[in-house]
């Protein structure tokens, strides 16, 4: 009788379904390591904020967790490469090696991805041989990029050849000339070709390309600034350059495609120097530094005026 009473008073055993549900909730509450995809997003966010050390630690974990994920290795290459730029001695060698290994693994996993190929090309083409650079290999890979993406590959290859031998440099110019002619209505190609010639100290060849873009769209801010900048460099028509630069200053947006805000003020100062008006030049340089106190070109130009 007593035993029956105790059994009646005891709580019923939980069902199997209840036990399984409780176990699932308990397991869900246990902290688990971040997935590689989450680590990748975290590393990229840290990289964008300039926290390179933290980004590098996390992207290395992401690549280790998913050794066959090309994107993780590509970003390991990017972040380690950036770290190598600001390292010295053994740290620079170590991070350069990580960067090359990351880009190489990404290309091995996805050999037809232009982004991954370009990352490896840029490393091989810019790193000294001591740190794993190899310009000949970079040129071969750039040719592959060109087959996948003609525009990107052409300018990638041209910039490599331009820094090569006397025999390679003329081919670089020929590649740029050919694509600029073939795609005369393509804004991106025209601006890239103009930037190529401006960057290789040939403003006389850059200017007509910027002019071509402006002829199609007179409100193209980047192209108009390109016209003004090259007029200044060529010491040509400073009054015209001033008019364009004032327009750029007035229309330069705060976001999106824009010109470095201090740059047109600095170029405006140079036009005043060309016109023999140092006081106006000084005012323009000061405006440039008010906009961006770290704009060293304006500071050096201002110092140069002070020494006169």
BELMO-V989160 format. One record per pair of residues at least 24 apart in sequence whose C-alpha atoms are under 10 Angstrom apart, sorted by the first residue. I is the first residue (numbers start at 0). J is the second residue. D is the distance in Angstrom with one decimal. If there is no record, write none. Layout:
[[I & J & D] [I & J & D]]
This chain:
[[33 & 60 & 9.8] [33 & 61 & 9.0] [33 & 64 & 9.7] [34 & 60 & 9.8] [34 & 61 & 7.8] [34 & 64 & 7.9] [34 & 65 & 9.0] [35 & 59 & 10.0] [35 & 60 & 7.6] [35 & 61 & 4.6] [35 & 62 & 7.4] [35 & 63 & 8.6] [35 & 64 & 6.0] [35 & 65 & 6.4] [35 & 66 & 9.8] [35 & 68 & 8.9] [35 & 71 & 8.0] [36 & 61 & 7.3] [36 & 62 & 9.8] [36 & 64 & 9.6] [36 & 65 & 8.9] [36 & 68 & 9.4] [36 & 70 & 9.4] [36 & 71 & 8.2] [37 & 61 & 8.4] [38 & 62 & 9.2] [38 & 64 & 9.5] [38 & 71 & 9.0] [39 & 70 & 8.4] [39 & 71 & 6.3] [39 & 72 & 9.8] [39 & 74 & 8.0] [39 & 75 & 9.3] [40 & 71 & 9.6] [42 & 71 & 9.6] [42 & 74 & 8.5] [42 & 75 & 9.2] [42 & 78 & 8.7] [43 & 74 & 7.7] [43 & 75 & 9.9] [43 & 77 & 9.9] [43 & 78 & 8.6] [46 & 74 & 9.7] [46 & 77 & 9.4] [46 & 78 & 7.1] [46 & 81 & 9.3] [49 & 81 & 10.0] [51 & 78 & 6.8] [51 & 79 & 8.4] [51 & 81 & 7.6] [51 & 82 & 6.5] [51 & 85 & 9.8] [52 & 78 & 8.8] [52 & 79 & 9.0] [52 & 81 & 9.9] [52 & 82 & 7.4] [54 & 78 & 7.1] [54 & 79 & 9.0] [54 & 82 & 9.7] [55 & 79 & 6.3] [55 & 80 & 9.8] [55 & 81 & 9.5] [55 & 82 & 7.9] [55 & 94 & 9.5] [59 & 97 & 9.3] [59 & 101 & 9.6] [62 & 101 & 8.6] [66 & 104 & 8.9] [66 & 105 & 9.8] [66 & 108 & 9.7] [67 & 104 & 8.5] [67 & 105 & 8.5] [67 & 107 & 9.7] [67 & 108 & 6.9] [67 & 109 & 9.8] [68 & 104 & 9.2] [68 & 105 & 7.7] [68 & 108 & 7.6] [68 & 109 & 9.3] [69 & 101 & 8.7] [69 & 102 & 8.7] [69 & 103 & 9.6] [69 & 104 & 7.0] [69 & 105 & 4.3] [69 & 106 & 7.4] [69 & 107 & 8.2] [69 & 108 & 5.7] [69 & 109 & 6.6] [69 & 110 & 9.8] [69 & 112 & 9.7] [69 & 115 & 8.4] [70 & 101 & 9.4] [70 & 102 & 9.5] [70 & 104 & 9.7] [70 & 105 & 6.6] [70 & 106 & 9.7] [70 & 108 & 9.3] [70 & 109 & 9.2] [70 & 114 & 9.8] [70 & 115 & 8.3] [71 & 101 & 8.2] [71 & 102 & 9.7] [71 & 104 & 9.6] [71 & 105 & 7.9] [72 & 97 & 9.5] [72 & 98 & 8.8] [72 & 99 & 9.8] [72 & 100 & 8.1] [72 & 101 & 4.5] [72 & 102 & 6.3] [72 & 103 & 8.3] [72 & 104 & 6.3] [72 & 105 & 5.3] [72 & 106 & 9.0] [72 & 108 & 9.4] [72 & 115 & 9.2] [73 & 98 & 8.5] [73 & 99 & 9.5] [73 & 100 & 9.2] [73 & 101 & 5.6] [73 & 102 & 5.1] [73 & 103 & 8.3] [73 & 104 & 7.7] [73 & 105 & 5.3] [73 & 106 & 8.2] [73 & 114 & 8.6] [73 & 115 & 6.2] [73 & 116 & 9.4] [73 & 118 & 7.5] [73 & 119 & 8.8] [74 & 98 & 8.8] [74 & 101 & 7.4] [74 & 102 & 8.0] [74 & 105 & 9.0] [74 & 115 & 9.3] [74 & 118 & 9.4] [75 & 99 & 9.1] [75 & 100 & 8.5] [75 & 101 & 5.3] [75 & 102 & 7.6] [75 & 104 & 9.9] [75 & 105 & 9.4] [76 & 100 & 7.0] [76 & 101 & 4.4] [76 & 102 & 5.0] [76 & 103 & 8.4] [76 & 104 & 9.2] [76 & 105 & 8.7] [76 & 115 & 9.4] [76 & 118 & 7.6] [76 & 119 & 8.2] [76 & 122 & 8.8] [77 & 101 & 8.1] [77 & 102 & 7.9] [77 & 115 & 10.0] [77 & 118 & 7.4] [77 & 119 & 9.5] [77 & 122 & 9.3] [80 & 118 & 9.9] [80 & 122 & 7.9] [80 & 126 & 9.6] [83 & 130 & 9.8] [84 & 126 & 9.9] [91 & 130 & 8.3] [92 & 129 & 8.3] [92 & 130 & 6.0] [92 & 131 & 8.9] [93 & 130 & 8.8] [94 & 130 & 9.3] [95 & 122 & 8.7] [95 & 126 & 8.2] [95 & 129 & 9.8] [95 & 130 & 6.1] [95 & 131 & 7.4] [95 & 132 & 9.4] [96 & 130 & 7.0] [96 & 131 & 7.1] [98 & 122 & 7.9] [98 & 131 & 9.7] [99 & 123 & 7.9] [99 & 126 & 9.6] [99 & 130 & 9.0] [99 & 131 & 7.2] [99 & 132 & 8.7] [100 & 131 & 9.9] [110 & 143 & 9.5] [110 & 144 & 10.0] [111 & 143 & 8.4] [111 & 144 & 8.1] [111 & 146 & 9.8] [111 & 147 & 7.4] [112 & 144 & 8.4] [112 & 147 & 8.4] [112 & 148 & 9.9] [113 & 140 & 9.9] [113 & 141 & 9.4] [113 & 143 & 8.7] [113 & 144 & 5.8] [113 & 145 & 8.9] [113 & 146 & 9.8] [113 & 147 & 6.9] [113 & 148 & 7.3] [113 & 151 & 8.5] [113 & 152 & 8.5] [114 & 144 & 8.9] [114 & 151 & 9.9] [115 & 144 & 9.7] [116 & 140 & 6.8] [116 & 141 & 7.7] [116 & 143 & 8.2] [116 & 144 & 6.7] [116 & 152 & 9.9] [117 & 141 & 7.2] [117 & 143 & 9.7] [117 & 144 & 7.2] [117 & 151 & 8.9] [117 & 152 & 8.4] [117 & 155 & 7.8] [120 & 144 & 9.2] [120 & 155 & 8.3] [120 & 156 & 9.2] [120 & 159 & 9.1] [121 & 155 & 8.4] [121 & 159 & 8.9] [124 & 155 & 9.9] [124 & 156 & 9.9] [124 & 158 & 9.4] [124 & 159 & 6.7] [124 & 160 & 9.8] [124 & 162 & 9.4] [125 & 159 & 8.8] [125 & 162 & 10.0] [134 & 159 & 7.5] [134 & 160 & 9.1] [134 & 162 & 9.5] [134 & 163 & 8.3] [135 & 159 & 9.3] [135 & 160 & 9.7] [135 & 163 & 9.4] [138 & 163 & 10.0] [149 & 178 & 8.8] [150 & 175 & 9.5] [150 & 178 & 7.7] [150 & 179 & 9.8] [150 & 182 & 9.7] [150 & 187 & 8.9] [150 & 188 & 7.0] [150 & 191 & 9.2] [151 & 188 & 9.2] [151 & 191 & 9.5] [153 & 177 & 9.8] [153 & 178 & 7.9] [154 & 178 & 9.3] [154 & 188 & 9.1] [154 & 191 & 7.6] [154 & 192 & 7.9] [154 & 195 & 7.9] [157 & 195 & 8.5] [158 & 195 & 7.6] [158 & 198 & 9.7] [158 & 199 & 9.2] [161 & 195 & 9.7] [161 & 199 & 8.3] [162 & 199 & 9.6] [171 & 195 & 9.9] [172 & 196 & 8.6] [176 & 204 & 10.0] [179 & 208 & 8.4] [183 & 208 & 9.1] [183 & 211 & 8.3] [183 & 212 & 8.9] [184 & 211 & 8.8] [184 & 212 & 8.1] [184 & 215 & 8.4] [185 & 212 & 8.7] [186 & 211 & 9.1] [186 & 212 & 6.4] [186 & 213 & 9.7] [186 & 215 & 9.2] [186 & 216 & 9.7] [186 & 219 & 9.8] [186 & 222 & 9.2] [187 & 212 & 9.5] [189 & 222 & 9.3] [190 & 221 & 8.4] [190 & 222 & 7.1] [190 & 225 & 8.7] [193 & 222 & 9.2] [193 & 225 & 8.2] [193 & 226 & 9.8] [194 & 225 & 8.5] [197 & 225 & 9.0] [197 & 228 & 9.6] [197 & 229 & 7.8] [197 & 232 & 9.7] [200 & 232 & 9.5] [201 & 229 & 9.1] [201 & 232 & 9.6] [201 & 233 & 9.4] [202 & 226 & 9.5] [202 & 228 & 8.9] [202 & 229 & 5.5] [202 & 230 & 8.1] [202 & 231 & 9.6] [202 & 232 & 7.0] [202 & 233 & 6.8] [203 & 229 & 7.6] [203 & 230 & 8.8] [203 & 232 & 9.2] [203 & 233 & 7.3] [204 & 229 & 9.5] [205 & 229 & 7.4] [206 & 230 & 7.5] [206 & 233 & 9.4] [218 & 246 & 9.6] [218 & 247 & 9.5] [218 & 250 & 9.2] [219 & 247 & 9.6] [220 & 244 & 9.9] [220 & 246 & 8.7] [220 & 247 & 6.3] [220 & 248 & 9.7] [220 & 250 & 7.6] [220 & 251 & 7.2] [220 & 252 & 9.3] [220 & 256 & 8.5] [220 & 257 & 7.3] [220 & 258 & 7.8] [221 & 247 & 8.6] [221 & 251 & 9.2] [221 & 256 & 7.9] [221 & 257 & 6.9] [221 & 258 & 6.7] [223 & 247 & 7.4] [224 & 248 & 9.5] [224 & 251 & 10.0] [224 & 257 & 9.9] [224 & 258 & 7.8] [224 & 262 & 9.4] [224 & 263 & 7.6] [224 & 266 & 9.7] [225 & 258 & 9.8] [227 & 263 & 8.7] [227 & 266 & 8.2] [227 & 267 & 9.1] [227 & 270 & 9.8] [228 & 262 & 9.2] [228 & 263 & 8.1] [228 & 266 & 6.7] [228 & 267 & 9.2] [228 & 269 & 9.9] [228 & 270 & 9.9] [229 & 266 & 9.8] [230 & 266 & 9.9] [230 & 270 & 9.4] [231 & 266 & 7.0] [231 & 267 & 8.6] [231 & 269 & 7.1] [231 & 270 & 6.5] [231 & 273 & 8.6] [232 & 266 & 9.1] [232 & 269 & 9.0] [232 & 270 & 9.6] [234 & 269 & 9.4] [234 & 270 & 8.3] [234 & 273 & 7.3] [235 & 270 & 9.4] [235 & 273 & 9.3] [236 & 270 & 8.9] [236 & 273 & 9.5] [236 & 274 & 9.8] [237 & 266 & 10.0] [237 & 267 & 8.8] [237 & 269 & 8.7] [237 & 270 & 5.2] [237 & 271 & 7.8] [237 & 272 & 9.5] [237 & 273 & 7.0] [237 & 274 & 7.3] [238 & 267 & 9.8] [238 & 270 & 7.5] [238 & 271 & 9.0] [238 & 273 & 9.7] [238 & 274 & 8.5] [239 & 270 & 9.6] [240 & 266 & 8.7] [240 & 267 & 7.8] [240 & 270 & 7.4] [241 & 266 & 8.5] [241 & 267 & 6.0] [241 & 268 & 9.2] [241 & 269 & 9.6] [241 & 270 & 6.8] [241 & 271 & 8.6] [242 & 267 & 9.3] [243 & 267 & 9.5] [244 & 270 & 9.9] [259 & 290 & 9.5] [259 & 291 & 9.0] [259 & 294 & 9.5] [260 & 287 & 7.6] [260 & 288 & 9.9] [260 & 290 & 6.6] [260 & 291 & 7.5] [260 & 294 & 9.7] [261 & 285 & 9.7] [261 & 286 & 7.6] [261 & 287 & 4.3] [261 & 288 & 6.8] [261 & 289 & 8.2] [261 & 290 & 5.6] [261 & 291 & 5.9] [261 & 292 & 8.9] [261 & 293 & 9.4] [261 & 294 & 6.8] [261 & 296 & 9.5] [261 & 297 & 8.1] [262 & 287 & 6.9] [262 & 288 & 9.7] [262 & 290 & 9.4] [262 & 291 & 9.2] [262 & 294 & 8.1] [262 & 296 & 8.6] [262 & 297 & 8.2] [263 & 287 & 7.9] [264 & 288 & 8.8] [264 & 290 & 8.9] [264 & 297 & 8.4] [265 & 294 & 9.0] [265 & 296 & 7.5] [265 & 297 & 5.5] [265 & 298 & 9.2] [265 & 300 & 8.3] [265 & 301 & 9.5] [266 & 296 & 9.7] [266 & 297 & 8.8] [268 & 297 & 8.5] [268 & 300 & 8.5] [268 & 301 & 9.1] [269 & 297 & 9.5] [269 & 300 & 8.4] [272 & 304 & 9.1] [277 & 301 & 9.7] [277 & 304 & 7.2] [277 & 305 & 9.6] [277 & 307 & 9.6] [278 & 304 & 9.0] [280 & 304 & 8.5] [281 & 305 & 8.8]]
